[in-house]
Amino acid sequence: MLPGSSQDTKQLTVGIALLPSKAKKHLKGSLLARAANAGINIKVVDPDQPLEEQGPFDVVLHKVNRNKAWRRAFINFSQQHPEVRVLDAFDAIKTLQCRETMLQPFDEGPIIIQDPAAASPSSARPSIVCCAPIQIALREGCTDEMAVAAVEAAGMHVPLVAKPLWADGREGSHGLAIVHDEQAIRRLVSPSSPGHVMSPFGPPLMLQQYIDHGGCLFKVYVMGPIVVMARRPSLQIPVAEGDLTDGGLDQSLQSVARVSAFHSGTPSPSTAWGDPPHWLVEGLAQELRRRLHLHLFNFDLIRPRRHPVHGAQHRDGDYLVIDINYFPGYEKLPGYESMMVDFLRTLAADSGQAWDGGFGCASRLKHAVSQTPVRTPESPKMAVPV
């Protein structure tokens, strides 16, 4: 259990604070019951009520976006109760709420994961390079000439993916558009240009280099040391008509459904390529966790069709991370209740130390990669990392 508690006499009490819409989907009776059977008491926290009146807690998990009053109250509570573990820190979460900083972990350089099972010398061990696509922010006040110049200066080229700059749950934050030519770039910042369909959104926004990846992405869910991967259909060009949203039929600037809603009937190429090796997914997840200083997130991983990767921060990328989200919809995964309970068990077992601050050393990461295969919905017989 956590410091100050007795494994024999006291349950782990976990408060979870979510917006009502997310709480309804995530904090189901099945999760609460499974946790209770494991000796974990989950309390549903109401962000509109004082935390002091809803405790006591050993741990508090939270995702209450854009609520300044909650943030102030929560920080005050944390300062008054340093014995309560808070996951995660607001400053760390903030990194993922803006797409300009979301891929900041790759500012340190590409993440290179080596196969821990390879017997050859370390200099010759098989390795996979992971990086991020080039992207630029277009802020309010940006003119069409400035936008075109920024794209050219960054070495980007059409097609491009346009996304809202903010990813904090506000209305429209999941919008997506495909930019096919220079006129479409201009229309993003001048949406009222005569003779054109209205732009799906305007500045502030993010332009990301589109990388052809065959319409298949790998969504990797992370809960501390636990990693689960799911294969999903993804954006591909030309965009399937069923994936276009209303008003998205203009051929130079196409508004499309959010990636998680794609239902294109095009067969996934992943059966030919195969899934990424589990040691890559596990190693990448844990390195991102270390760089982000977060426990609860997921990321979208793609495999480019062509090498070298044109439009990537590092030209020799084998895989690219294109998006990272905090406290995602774990409830979409089969058996998510077991995953959450396993994660909460790690919090009880580590006495509040093993996953704080340093997030594990390199030798520990290699051990985790070589000993704990990634769980996938398609491979239910694989070992569970705990």
Contacts in CASP RR format, 6 or more apart in sequence:
PFRMAT RR
TARGET T0000
AUTHOR 0000-0000-0000
METHOD contacts of the structure
MODEL  1
MLPGSSQDTKQLTVGIALLPSKAKKHLKGSLLARAANAGINIKVVDPDQP
LEEQGPFDVVLHKVNRNKAWRRAFINFSQQHPEVRVLDAFDAIKTLQCRE
TMLQPFDEGPIIIQDPAAASPSSARPSIVCCAPIQIALREGCTDEMAVAA
VEAAGMHVPLVAKPLWADGREGSHGLAIVHDEQAIRRLVSPSSPGHVMSP
FGPPLMLQQYIDHGGCLFKVYVMGPIVVMARRPSLQIPVAEGDLTDGGLD
QSLQSVARVSAFHSGTPSPSTAWGDPPHWLVEGLAQELRRRLHLHLFNFD
LIRPRRHPVHGAQHRDGDYLVIDINYFPGYEKLPGYESMMVDFLRTLAAD
SGQAWDGGFGCASRLKHAVSQTPVRTPESPKMAVPV
1 7 0 8 1.000
1 10 0 8 1.000
1 12 0 8 1.000
1 58 0 8 1.000
1 348 0 8 1.000
1 351 0 8 1.000
2 12 0 8 1.000
2 58 0 8 1.000
2 59 0 8 1.000
2 83 0 8 1.000
2 85 0 8 1.000
2 347 0 8 1.000
2 348 0 8 1.000
2 351 0 8 1.000
2 352 0 8 1.000
3 83 0 8 1.000
3 351 0 8 1.000
3 352 0 8 1.000
4 83 0 8 1.000
5 12 0 8 1.000
5 58 0 8 1.000
7 348 0 8 1.000
11 39 0 8 1.000
11 40 0 8 1.000
11 41 0 8 1.000
12 39 0 8 1.000
12 40 0 8 1.000
12 41 0 8 1.000
12 58 0 8 1.000
12 59 0 8 1.000
12 344 0 8 1.000
12 347 0 8 1.000
12 348 0 8 1.000
13 40 0 8 1.000
13 41 0 8 1.000
13 43 0 8 1.000
13 55 0 8 1.000
13 56 0 8 1.000
13 57 0 8 1.000
13 58 0 8 1.000
13 59 0 8 1.000
14 35 0 8 1.000
14 40 0 8 1.000
14 41 0 8 1.000
14 42 0 8 1.000
14 43 0 8 1.000
14 57 0 8 1.000
14 58 0 8 1.000
14 59 0 8 1.000
14 60 0 8 1.000
14 61 0 8 1.000
14 344 0 8 1.000
14 347 0 8 1.000
15 42 0 8 1.000
15 43 0 8 1.000
15 44 0 8 1.000
15 45 0 8 1.000
15 54 0 8 1.000
15 55 0 8 1.000
15 57 0 8 1.000
15 59 0 8 1.000
15 60 0 8 1.000
15 61 0 8 1.000
16 23 0 8 1.000
16 26 0 8 1.000
16 27 0 8 1.000
16 42 0 8 1.000
16 43 0 8 1.000
16 44 0 8 1.000
16 45 0 8 1.000
16 60 0 8 1.000
16 61 0 8 1.000
16 62 0 8 1.000
17 45 0 8 1.000
17 46 0 8 1.000
17 47 0 8 1.000
17 60 0 8 1.000
17 61 0 8 1.000
17 62 0 8 1.000
17 63 0 8 1.000
17 64 0 8 1.000
17 70 0 8 1.000
17 74 0 8 1.000
18 26 0 8 1.000
18 27 0 8 1.000
18 45 0 8 1.000
18 62 0 8 1.000
18 63 0 8 1.000
18 64 0 8 1.000
18 327 0 8 1.000
19 47 0 8 1.000
19 63 0 8 1.000
19 64 0 8 1.000
19 65 0 8 1.000
22 63 0 8 1.000
22 329 0 8 1.000
23 44 0 8 1.000
25 329 0 8 1.000
25 331 0 8 1.000
26 329 0 8 1.000
26 330 0 8 1.000
26 331 0 8 1.000
27 42 0 8 1.000
27 44 0 8 1.000
28 331 0 8 1.000
28 337 0 8 1.000
30 337 0 8 1.000
31 42 0 8 1.000
31 336 0 8 1.000
31 337 0 8 1.000
31 340 0 8 1.000
31 341 0 8 1.000
32 42 0 8 1.000
34 337 0 8 1.000
34 338 0 8 1.000
34 341 0 8 1.000
35 41 0 8 1.000
35 42 0 8 1.000
35 337 0 8 1.000
35 340 0 8 1.000
35 341 0 8 1.000
35 344 0 8 1.000
36 42 0 8 1.000
38 341 0 8 1.000
38 344 0 8 1.000
38 345 0 8 1.000
40 341 0 8 1.000
40 344 0 8 1.000
40 345 0 8 1.000
40 348 0 8 1.000
43 54 0 8 1.000
43 55 0 8 1.000
43 57 0 8 1.000
45 51 0 8 1.000
45 54 0 8 1.000
45 60 0 8 1.000
45 62 0 8 1.000
46 54 0 8 1.000
47 64 0 8 1.000
47 67 0 8 1.000
47 70 0 8 1.000
50 73 0 8 1.000
51 60 0 8 1.000
51 73 0 8 1.000
51 74 0 8 1.000
51 77 0 8 1.000
52 77 0 8 1.000
56 84 0 8 1.000
57 81 0 8 1.000
57 84 0 8 1.000
58 84 0 8 1.000
58 85 0 8 1.000
59 84 0 8 1.000
59 85 0 8 1.000
59 86 0 8 1.000
59 87 0 8 1.000
59 344 0 8 1.000
59 347 0 8 1.000
60 74 0 8 1.000
60 84 0 8 1.000
60 85 0 8 1.000
60 86 0 8 1.000
60 87 0 8 1.000
61 87 0 8 1.000
61 296 0 8 1.000
61 327 0 8 1.000
62 74 0 8 1.000
62 86 0 8 1.000
62 87 0 8 1.000
63 93 0 8 1.000
63 326 0 8 1.000
63 327 0 8 1.000
64 70 0 8 1.000
64 71 0 8 1.000
65 97 0 8 1.000
65 168 0 8 1.000
65 169 0 8 1.000
65 170 0 8 1.000
66 168 0 8 1.000
66 169 0 8 1.000
66 170 0 8 1.000
71 90 0 8 1.000
74 86 0 8 1.000
74 90 0 8 1.000
75 90 0 8 1.000
77 84 0 8 1.000
78 84 0 8 1.000
78 86 0 8 1.000
85 347 0 8 1.000
85 352 0 8 1.000
87 295 0 8 1.000
87 296 0 8 1.000
87 347 0 8 1.000
88 293 0 8 1.000
88 294 0 8 1.000
88 295 0 8 1.000
88 296 0 8 1.000
88 326 0 8 1.000
89 293 0 8 1.000
92 292 0 8 1.000
92 293 0 8 1.000
92 294 0 8 1.000
93 294 0 8 1.000
93 326 0 8 1.000
94 101 0 8 1.000
95 101 0 8 1.000
95 102 0 8 1.000
95 104 0 8 1.000
95 292 0 8 1.000
96 102 0 8 1.000
96 167 0 8 1.000
96 292 0 8 1.000
96 294 0 8 1.000
96 297 0 8 1.000
96 324 0 8 1.000
96 325 0 8 1.000
96 326 0 8 1.000
97 166 0 8 1.000
97 167 0 8 1.000
97 168 0 8 1.000
97 326 0 8 1.000
98 165 0 8 1.000
98 166 0 8 1.000
98 167 0 8 1.000
98 168 0 8 1.000
99 135 0 8 1.000
99 137 0 8 1.000
99 163 0 8 1.000
99 164 0 8 1.000
99 165 0 8 1.000
99 166 0 8 1.000
99 167 0 8 1.000
99 206 0 8 1.000
99 208 0 8 1.000
100 135 0 8 1.000
100 137 0 8 1.000
100 165 0 8 1.000
100 206 0 8 1.000
102 167 0 8 1.000
102 323 0 8 1.000
102 324 0 8 1.000
103 132 0 8 1.000
103 135 0 8 1.000
103 321 0 8 1.000
103 324 0 8 1.000
105 111 0 8 1.000
105 288 0 8 1.000
105 291 0 8 1.000
105 292 0 8 1.000
105 324 0 8 1.000
106 131 0 8 1.000
106 132 0 8 1.000
106 313 0 8 1.000
106 314 0 8 1.000
106 321 0 8 1.000
108 291 0 8 1.000
109 131 0 8 1.000
109 313 0 8 1.000
109 314 0 8 1.000
110 129 0 8 1.000
110 130 0 8 1.000
110 131 0 8 1.000
110 313 0 8 1.000
110 314 0 8 1.000
110 316 0 8 1.000
110 317 0 8 1.000
111 129 0 8 1.000
111 130 0 8 1.000
111 131 0 8 1.000
111 284 0 8 1.000
111 287 0 8 1.000
111 288 0 8 1.000
112 127 0 8 1.000
112 128 0 8 1.000
112 129 0 8 1.000
112 130 0 8 1.000
113 127 0 8 1.000
113 128 0 8 1.000
113 130 0 8 1.000
113 279 0 8 1.000
113 280 0 8 1.000
113 283 0 8 1.000
113 284 0 8 1.000
113 287 0 8 1.000
113 369 0 8 1.000
114 122 0 8 1.000
114 125 0 8 1.000
114 126 0 8 1.000
114 127 0 8 1.000
115 125 0 8 1.000
115 126 0 8 1.000
115 127 0 8 1.000
115 277 0 8 1.000
115 279 0 8 1.000
116 279 0 8 1.000
116 366 0 8 1.000
116 369 0 8 1.000
116 370 0 8 1.000
117 279 0 8 1.000
117 370 0 8 1.000
118 125 0 8 1.000
118 126 0 8 1.000
128 276 0 8 1.000
128 277 0 8 1.000
128 280 0 8 1.000
128 318 0 8 1.000
128 319 0 8 1.000
129 314 0 8 1.000
129 316 0 8 1.000
129 317 0 8 1.000
129 318 0 8 1.000
129 319 0 8 1.000
130 280 0 8 1.000
130 284 0 8 1.000
130 301 0 8 1.000
130 317 0 8 1.000
130 318 0 8 1.000
130 319 0 8 1.000
130 320 0 8 1.000
130 321 0 8 1.000
131 309 0 8 1.000
131 312 0 8 1.000
131 313 0 8 1.000
131 314 0 8 1.000
131 317 0 8 1.000
131 320 0 8 1.000
131 321 0 8 1.000
132 312 0 8 1.000
132 313 0 8 1.000
132 320 0 8 1.000
132 321 0 8 1.000
132 322 0 8 1.000
133 208 0 8 1.000
133 209 0 8 1.000
133 210 0 8 1.000
133 211 0 8 1.000
133 311 0 8 1.000
133 312 0 8 1.000
133 313 0 8 1.000
133 320 0 8 1.000
133 322 0 8 1.000
134 154 0 8 1.000
134 155 0 8 1.000
134 156 0 8 1.000
134 208 0 8 1.000
134 209 0 8 1.000
134 311 0 8 1.000
134 312 0 8 1.000
134 313 0 8 1.000
135 206 0 8 1.000
135 207 0 8 1.000
135 208 0 8 1.000
135 209 0 8 1.000
136 150 0 8 1.000
136 151 0 8 1.000
136 154 0 8 1.000
136 156 0 8 1.000
136 206 0 8 1.000
136 207 0 8 1.000
137 165 0 8 1.000
137 204 0 8 1.000
137 205 0 8 1.000
137 206 0 8 1.000
137 207 0 8 1.000
138 146 0 8 1.000
138 147 0 8 1.000
138 150 0 8 1.000
138 188 0 8 1.000
138 189 0 8 1.000
138 202 0 8 1.000
138 203 0 8 1.000
138 204 0 8 1.000
138 205 0 8 1.000
138 206 0 8 1.000
138 207 0 8 1.000
139 165 0 8 1.000
139 203 0 8 1.000
139 204 0 8 1.000
140 203 0 8 1.000
140 204 0 8 1.000
141 189 0 8 1.000
141 203 0 8 1.000
142 150 0 8 1.000
142 189 0 8 1.000
142 203 0 8 1.000
143 189 0 8 1.000
143 190 0 8 1.000
144 185 0 8 1.000
144 186 0 8 1.000
144 187 0 8 1.000
144 189 0 8 1.000
144 190 0 8 1.000
146 189 0 8 1.000
147 185 0 8 1.000
147 186 0 8 1.000
147 188 0 8 1.000
147 189 0 8 1.000
148 182 0 8 1.000
148 185 0 8 1.000
148 186 0 8 1.000
151 157 0 8 1.000
151 160 0 8 1.000
151 185 0 8 1.000
151 207 0 8 1.000
155 311 0 8 1.000
156 207 0 8 1.000
156 209 0 8 1.000
156 311 0 8 1.000
157 209 0 8 1.000
157 311 0 8 1.000
158 179 0 8 1.000
158 180 0 8 1.000
158 181 0 8 1.000
158 182 0 8 1.000
158 184 0 8 1.000
158 185 0 8 1.000
159 178 0 8 1.000
159 179 0 8 1.000
159 180 0 8 1.000
159 210 0 8 1.000
159 237 0 8 1.000
160 178 0 8 1.000
160 179 0 8 1.000
160 185 0 8 1.000
160 207 0 8 1.000
160 208 0 8 1.000
160 209 0 8 1.000
160 210 0 8 1.000
161 176 0 8 1.000
161 177 0 8 1.000
161 178 0 8 1.000
161 179 0 8 1.000
161 207 0 8 1.000
161 208 0 8 1.000
161 209 0 8 1.000
161 210 0 8 1.000
161 235 0 8 1.000
162 176 0 8 1.000
162 177 0 8 1.000
162 178 0 8 1.000
162 179 0 8 1.000
162 188 0 8 1.000
162 200 0 8 1.000
162 201 0 8 1.000
162 205 0 8 1.000
162 206 0 8 1.000
162 207 0 8 1.000
162 208 0 8 1.000
163 175 0 8 1.000
163 176 0 8 1.000
163 177 0 8 1.000
163 205 0 8 1.000
163 206 0 8 1.000
163 208 0 8 1.000
164 172 0 8 1.000
164 173 0 8 1.000
164 174 0 8 1.000
164 175 0 8 1.000
164 201 0 8 1.000
164 204 0 8 1.000
164 205 0 8 1.000
164 206 0 8 1.000
165 203 0 8 1.000
165 204 0 8 1.000
165 205 0 8 1.000
165 206 0 8 1.000
166 173 0 8 1.000
166 204 0 8 1.000
167 173 0 8 1.000
167 325 0 8 1.000
172 201 0 8 1.000
174 258 0 8 1.000
175 200 0 8 1.000
175 201 0 8 1.000
175 255 0 8 1.000
175 258 0 8 1.000
176 200 0 8 1.000
176 235 0 8 1.000
176 255 0 8 1.000
176 256 0 8 1.000
176 257 0 8 1.000
176 258 0 8 1.000
176 259 0 8 1.000
177 188 0 8 1.000
177 199 0 8 1.000
177 200 0 8 1.000
177 201 0 8 1.000
177 253 0 8 1.000
177 254 0 8 1.000
177 255 0 8 1.000
177 256 0 8 1.000
178 210 0 8 1.000
178 235 0 8 1.000
178 237 0 8 1.000
178 239 0 8 1.000
178 253 0 8 1.000
178 254 0 8 1.000
178 256 0 8 1.000
179 185 0 8 1.000
179 188 0 8 1.000
179 207 0 8 1.000
179 252 0 8 1.000
179 253 0 8 1.000
180 251 0 8 1.000
180 252 0 8 1.000
180 253 0 8 1.000
180 254 0 8 1.000
181 252 0 8 1.000
183 196 0 8 1.000
183 252 0 8 1.000
184 252 0 8 1.000
184 253 0 8 1.000
185 207 0 8 1.000
186 193 0 8 1.000
187 193 0 8 1.000
187 196 0 8 1.000
187 199 0 8 1.000
187 252 0 8 1.000
187 253 0 8 1.000
188 199 0 8 1.000
188 201 0 8 1.000
188 202 0 8 1.000
188 203 0 8 1.000
188 205 0 8 1.000
188 207 0 8 1.000
188 253 0 8 1.000
189 202 0 8 1.000
189 203 0 8 1.000
191 198 0 8 1.000
191 199 0 8 1.000
191 202 0 8 1.000
192 198 0 8 1.000
196 250 0 8 1.000
196 253 0 8 1.000
197 247 0 8 1.000
197 248 0 8 1.000
197 249 0 8 1.000
197 250 0 8 1.000
197 253 0 8 1.000
198 247 0 8 1.000
199 253 0 8 1.000
200 245 0 8 1.000
200 247 0 8 1.000
200 248 0 8 1.000
200 253 0 8 1.000
200 255 0 8 1.000
208 322 0 8 1.000
209 311 0 8 1.000
209 312 0 8 1.000
210 235 0 8 1.000
210 237 0 8 1.000
211 302 0 8 1.000
211 304 0 8 1.000
211 309 0 8 1.000
211 311 0 8 1.000
211 312 0 8 1.000
211 320 0 8 1.000
211 322 0 8 1.000
212 236 0 8 1.000
212 237 0 8 1.000
212 304 0 8 1.000
212 305 0 8 1.000
212 306 0 8 1.000
213 234 0 8 1.000
213 236 0 8 1.000
213 302 0 8 1.000
213 303 0 8 1.000
213 304 0 8 1.000
213 305 0 8 1.000
213 320 0 8 1.000
214 234 0 8 1.000
214 236 0 8 1.000
214 269 0 8 1.000
214 305 0 8 1.000
215 233 0 8 1.000
215 234 0 8 1.000
215 235 0 8 1.000
215 236 0 8 1.000
215 264 0 8 1.000
215 266 0 8 1.000
215 268 0 8 1.000
215 269 0 8 1.000
216 231 0 8 1.000
216 232 0 8 1.000
216 233 0 8 1.000
216 234 0 8 1.000
216 268 0 8 1.000
216 269 0 8 1.000
216 270 0 8 1.000
216 273 0 8 1.000
216 302 0 8 1.000
216 303 0 8 1.000
217 231 0 8 1.000
217 232 0 8 1.000
217 233 0 8 1.000
217 234 0 8 1.000
217 259 0 8 1.000
217 300 0 8 1.000
217 301 0 8 1.000
217 302 0 8 1.000
217 322 0 8 1.000
218 229 0 8 1.000
218 230 0 8 1.000
218 231 0 8 1.000
218 232 0 8 1.000
218 270 0 8 1.000
218 275 0 8 1.000
218 276 0 8 1.000
218 281 0 8 1.000
218 300 0 8 1.000
218 301 0 8 1.000
218 302 0 8 1.000
218 303 0 8 1.000
219 229 0 8 1.000
219 230 0 8 1.000
219 231 0 8 1.000
219 232 0 8 1.000
219 298 0 8 1.000
219 299 0 8 1.000
219 300 0 8 1.000
219 301 0 8 1.000
220 227 0 8 1.000
220 228 0 8 1.000
220 229 0 8 1.000
220 281 0 8 1.000
220 284 0 8 1.000
220 285 0 8 1.000
220 298 0 8 1.000
220 299 0 8 1.000
220 300 0 8 1.000
220 301 0 8 1.000
221 227 0 8 1.000
221 228 0 8 1.000
221 229 0 8 1.000
221 230 0 8 1.000
221 298 0 8 1.000
221 328 0 8 1.000
221 330 0 8 1.000
221 333 0 8 1.000
221 339 0 8 1.000
222 285 0 8 1.000
222 288 0 8 1.000
222 289 0 8 1.000
222 295 0 8 1.000
222 296 0 8 1.000
222 297 0 8 1.000
222 298 0 8 1.000
222 299 0 8 1.000
223 295 0 8 1.000
223 296 0 8 1.000
223 330 0 8 1.000
223 339 0 8 1.000
223 340 0 8 1.000
223 342 0 8 1.000
223 343 0 8 1.000
224 289 0 8 1.000
224 295 0 8 1.000
224 296 0 8 1.000
224 343 0 8 1.000
224 346 0 8 1.000
224 355 0 8 1.000
225 286 0 8 1.000
225 346 0 8 1.000
225 355 0 8 1.000
225 368 0 8 1.000
225 372 0 8 1.000
225 385 0 8 1.000
225 386 0 8 1.000
226 339 0 8 1.000
226 342 0 8 1.000
226 343 0 8 1.000
226 346 0 8 1.000
226 375 0 8 1.000
226 384 0 8 1.000
226 385 0 8 1.000
226 386 0 8 1.000
227 281 0 8 1.000
227 282 0 8 1.000
227 285 0 8 1.000
227 286 0 8 1.000
227 374 0 8 1.000
227 375 0 8 1.000
227 385 0 8 1.000
228 333 0 8 1.000
228 339 0 8 1.000
228 374 0 8 1.000
228 375 0 8 1.000
228 376 0 8 1.000
228 377 0 8 1.000
229 275 0 8 1.000
229 276 0 8 1.000
229 281 0 8 1.000
229 374 0 8 1.000
229 375 0 8 1.000
229 376 0 8 1.000
230 333 0 8 1.000
230 376 0 8 1.000
230 377 0 8 1.000
231 268 0 8 1.000
231 270 0 8 1.000
231 275 0 8 1.000
231 376 0 8 1.000
231 378 0 8 1.000
232 259 0 8 1.000
232 260 0 8 1.000
232 262 0 8 1.000
233 262 0 8 1.000
233 263 0 8 1.000
233 264 0 8 1.000
233 265 0 8 1.000
233 266 0 8 1.000
233 268 0 8 1.000
234 259 0 8 1.000
234 262 0 8 1.000
234 300 0 8 1.000
234 302 0 8 1.000
235 243 0 8 1.000
235 256 0 8 1.000
235 259 0 8 1.000
235 262 0 8 1.000
236 264 0 8 1.000
236 266 0 8 1.000
239 254 0 8 1.000
239 256 0 8 1.000
240 264 0 8 1.000
240 265 0 8 1.000
240 266 0 8 1.000
242 257 0 8 1.000
242 263 0 8 1.000
242 264 0 8 1.000
243 256 0 8 1.000
243 257 0 8 1.000
243 261 0 8 1.000
243 262 0 8 1.000
243 263 0 8 1.000
243 264 0 8 1.000
244 254 0 8 1.000
244 255 0 8 1.000
244 256 0 8 1.000
244 257 0 8 1.000
245 255 0 8 1.000
245 256 0 8 1.000
245 257 0 8 1.000
246 255 0 8 1.000
247 255 0 8 1.000
248 254 0 8 1.000
248 255 0 8 1.000
248 256 0 8 1.000
259 300 0 8 1.000
259 323 0 8 1.000
273 303 0 8 1.000
275 376 0 8 1.000
275 378 0 8 1.000
276 301 0 8 1.000
276 303 0 8 1.000
276 319 0 8 1.000
278 373 0 8 1.000
278 374 0 8 1.000
278 382 0 8 1.000
279 369 0 8 1.000
279 370 0 8 1.000
280 319 0 8 1.000
281 301 0 8 1.000
281 374 0 8 1.000
282 368 0 8 1.000
282 369 0 8 1.000
282 372 0 8 1.000
282 373 0 8 1.000
282 374 0 8 1.000
282 385 0 8 1.000
283 365 0 8 1.000
283 368 0 8 1.000
283 369 0 8 1.000
284 301 0 8 1.000
284 319 0 8 1.000
284 321 0 8 1.000
285 299 0 8 1.000
286 359 0 8 1.000
286 365 0 8 1.000
286 368 0 8 1.000
286 369 0 8 1.000
287 365 0 8 1.000
288 297 0 8 1.000
288 299 0 8 1.000
288 321 0 8 1.000
288 324 0 8 1.000
289 295 0 8 1.000
289 297 0 8 1.000
289 359 0 8 1.000
290 358 0 8 1.000
290 359 0 8 1.000
290 360 0 8 1.000
292 324 0 8 1.000
293 357 0 8 1.000
293 359 0 8 1.000
294 326 0 8 1.000
295 343 0 8 1.000
295 355 0 8 1.000
296 326 0 8 1.000
296 327 0 8 1.000
296 328 0 8 1.000
297 324 0 8 1.000
297 325 0 8 1.000
297 326 0 8 1.000
297 327 0 8 1.000
297 328 0 8 1.000
298 324 0 8 1.000
298 325 0 8 1.000
298 328 0 8 1.000
298 329 0 8 1.000
299 321 0 8 1.000
299 323 0 8 1.000
299 324 0 8 1.000
299 325 0 8 1.000
300 321 0 8 1.000
300 322 0 8 1.000
300 323 0 8 1.000
300 324 0 8 1.000
301 319 0 8 1.000
301 320 0 8 1.000
301 321 0 8 1.000
301 322 0 8 1.000
302 319 0 8 1.000
302 320 0 8 1.000
302 322 0 8 1.000
303 318 0 8 1.000
303 319 0 8 1.000
303 320 0 8 1.000
304 312 0 8 1.000
304 317 0 8 1.000
304 318 0 8 1.000
304 319 0 8 1.000
304 320 0 8 1.000
307 316 0 8 1.000
307 317 0 8 1.000
307 318 0 8 1.000
308 315 0 8 1.000
308 316 0 8 1.000
308 317 0 8 1.000
309 315 0 8 1.000
309 316 0 8 1.000
309 317 0 8 1.000
309 320 0 8 1.000
312 320 0 8 1.000
330 336 0 8 1.000
330 339 0 8 1.000
330 340 0 8 1.000
333 339 0 8 1.000
333 377 0 8 1.000
334 377 0 8 1.000
338 384 0 8 1.000
339 375 0 8 1.000
342 384 0 8 1.000
342 386 0 8 1.000
345 386 0 8 1.000
346 355 0 8 1.000
346 386 0 8 1.000
347 355 0 8 1.000
354 360 0 8 1.000
368 385 0 8 1.000
372 383 0 8 1.000
372 385 0 8 1.000
373 382 0 8 1.000
373 383 0 8 1.000
373 385 0 8 1.000
374 382 0 8 1.000
374 385 0 8 1.000
375 382 0 8 1.000
375 384 0 8 1.000
375 385 0 8 1.000
376 382 0 8 1.000
END
